């Protein structure tokens, strides 16, 4: 029997569909949109940009990559929801923002980490508890953590003129901005100040208006926005905690890419993250020098005063841990 002409057309159409599917013709490349809150000259942003450049080169155009910094796509307070809902494919939020979704990450903000060196963080992440935490983040947020967390540097308290902190008794009555993380707010309050959570992009205006007396942040972050021009005058080096950034990639995106691209992302990220950690430490040293050159007075607490403050905070450790676990 001679096939009907319509059958021939149908056969040809089906063959074309199969050919397109097999060869990937007309199928859009996976899109990797990356959102960062920090400004272009911040040490975190610089190295995420380097990751983007290397990834474009090493994946040979297998994926499309778009990079947004300075909070132009999302603030870090918003980006995890955006990541979960598929509005962005990658973000590198700070641990203090992740804590709103994964309370257990607030362990890094507990008193036991107060005044400790960065290696204390590293050892916790590489421990069994740290590995369990990473698995929980991945499972609960439907993301992949491709490797090492990036460093920011020790967070300390900066204050404006007339609000100098020389020892921990000077916290009393002051309003201190924290980036996020209820444990950051609680620690500041235990030290005697009023802790308020304010988005980074709104900080200069609050400093200018005098609605805050200071903020908990790092030298590098202060330098990135020239906060001395908004009234920051003093730095109290109490090393309250060691903030880091957690790389997260949407599992939706991850499922769309090949094993080769996945391996390239993981290896490239870890290569850049190692470099970033070294640069982050150097950036803090340089930023401290720049702050001093711009009139910021640096105050170091007496070791006995620091020890008393930690002892007081540690007396609340179990209480705070219980809050996290609620």
ChimeraX attribute file (.defattr): number of C-alpha atoms within 10 A of each C-alpha:
attribute: neighborCount
match mode: 1-to-1
recipient: residues
	/A:1	3
	/A:2	4
	/A:3	7
	/A:4	9
	/A:5	9
	/A:6	9
	/A:7	10
	/A:8	11
	/A:9	11
	/A:10	12
	/A:11	12
	/A:12	12
	/A:13	12
	/A:14	12
	/A:15	12
	/A:16	12
	/A:17	12
	/A:18	12
	/A:19	12
	/A:20	13
	/A:21	12
	/A:22	9
	/A:23	9
	/A:24	11
	/A:25	10
	/A:26	8
	/A:27	9
	/A:28	9
	/A:29	14
	/A:30	16
	/A:31	16
	/A:32	19
	/A:33	19
	/A:34	24
	/A:35	28
	/A:36	25
	/A:37	26
	/A:38	24
	/A:39	19
	/A:40	15
	/A:41	16
	/A:42	21
	/A:43	25
	/A:44	27
	/A:45	21
	/A:46	16
	/A:47	21
	/A:48	24
	/A:49	19
	/A:50	16
	/A:51	19
	/A:52	20
	/A:53	13
	/A:54	16
	/A:55	21
	/A:56	15
	/A:57	11
	/A:58	14
	/A:59	15
	/A:60	10
	/A:61	11
	/A:62	16
	/A:63	17
	/A:64	14
	/A:65	17
	/A:66	13
	/A:67	17
	/A:68	19
	/A:69	21
	/A:70	18
	/A:71	17
	/A:72	13
	/A:73	19
	/A:74	21
	/A:75	20
	/A:76	25
	/A:77	20
	/A:78	13
	/A:79	26
	/A:80	26
	/A:81	15
	/A:82	20
	/A:83	24
	/A:84	18
	/A:85	14
	/A:86	14
	/A:87	15
	/A:88	23
	/A:89	26
	/A:90	26
	/A:91	26
	/A:92	25
	/A:93	25
	/A:94	23
	/A:95	22
	/A:96	26
	/A:97	23
	/A:98	24
	/A:99	20
	/A:100	16
	/A:101	14
	/A:102	17
	/A:103	20
	/A:104	17
	/A:105	22
	/A:106	22
	/A:107	19
	/A:108	23
	/A:109	25
	/A:110	23
	/A:111	25
	/A:112	16
	/A:113	19
	/A:114	23
	/A:115	20
	/A:116	15
	/A:117	14
	/A:118	16
	/A:119	10
	/A:120	13
	/A:121	17
	/A:122	13
	/A:123	11
	/A:124	15
	/A:125	18
	/A:126	12
	/A:127	11
	/A:128	11
	/A:129	11
	/A:130	16
	/A:131	13
	/A:132	13
	/A:133	17
	/A:134	17
	/A:135	15
	/A:136	16
	/A:137	22
	/A:138	17
	/A:139	12
	/A:140	11
	/A:141	21
	/A:142	16
	/A:143	24
	/A:144	20
	/A:145	19
	/A:146	18
	/A:147	17
	/A:148	20
	/A:149	25
	/A:150	28
	/A:151	23
	/A:152	26
	/A:153	25
	/A:154	25
	/A:155	23
	/A:156	19
	/A:157	23
	/A:158	30
	/A:159	27
	/A:160	23
	/A:161	13
	/A:162	10
	/A:163	17
	/A:164	21
	/A:165	24
	/A:166	17
	/A:167	16
	/A:168	18
	/A:169	13
	/A:170	14
	/A:171	21
	/A:172	15
	/A:173	12
	/A:174	19
	/A:175	22
	/A:176	24
	/A:177	30
	/A:178	25
	/A:179	22
	/A:180	24
	/A:181	20
	/A:182	23
	/A:183	23
	/A:184	24
	/A:185	21
	/A:186	18
	/A:187	21
	/A:188	24
	/A:189	19
	/A:190	17
	/A:191	18
	/A:192	17
	/A:193	22
	/A:194	20
	/A:195	26
	/A:196	20
	/A:197	15
	/A:198	17
	/A:199	15
	/A:200	20
	/A:201	15
	/A:202	9
	/A:203	21
	/A:204	18
	/A:205	12
	/A:206	16
	/A:207	22
	/A:208	15
	/A:209	11
	/A:210	14
	/A:211	13
	/A:212	21
	/A:213	23
	/A:214	29
	/A:215	26
	/A:216	24
	/A:217	24
	/A:218	24
	/A:219	26
	/A:220	28
	/A:221	23
	/A:222	20
	/A:223	21
	/A:224	16
	/A:225	18
	/A:226	16
	/A:227	22
	/A:228	22
	/A:229	13
	/A:230	17
	/A:231	20
	/A:232	27
	/A:233	23
	/A:234	25
	/A:235	28
	/A:236	21
	/A:237	20
	/A:238	21
	/A:239	20
	/A:240	23
	/A:241	25
	/A:242	25
	/A:243	22
	/A:244	23
	/A:245	19
	/A:246	21
	/A:247	21
	/A:248	24
	/A:249	24
	/A:250	25
	/A:251	20
	/A:252	16
	/A:253	18
	/A:254	17
	/A:255	11
	/A:256	14
	/A:257	15
	/A:258	11
	/A:259	11
	/A:260	9
	/A:261	18
	/A:262	16
	/A:263	12
	/A:264	15
	/A:265	20
	/A:266	14
	/A:267	15
	/A:268	19
	/A:269	24
	/A:270	17
	/A:271	14
	/A:272	18
	/A:273	22
	/A:274	15
	/A:275	12
	/A:276	24
	/A:277	21
	/A:278	12
	/A:279	17
	/A:280	21
	/A:281	17
	/A:282	15
	/A:283	21
	/A:284	21
	/A:285	15
	/A:286	15
	/A:287	19
	/A:288	20
	/A:289	14
	/A:290	17
	/A:291	24
	/A:292	16
	/A:293	10
	/A:294	16
	/A:295	13
	/A:296	22
	/A:297	16
	/A:298	17
	/A:299	16
	/A:300	13
	/A:301	15
	/A:302	13
	/A:303	10
	/A:304	9
	/A:305	13
	/A:306	18
	/A:307	14
	/A:308	13
	/A:309	20
	/A:310	18
	/A:311	15
	/A:312	14
	/A:313	18
	/A:314	17
	/A:315	11
	/A:316	15
	/A:317	16
	/A:318	12
	/A:319	10
	/A:320	21
	/A:321	17
	/A:322	10
	/A:323	12
	/A:324	18
	/A:325	10
	/A:326	6
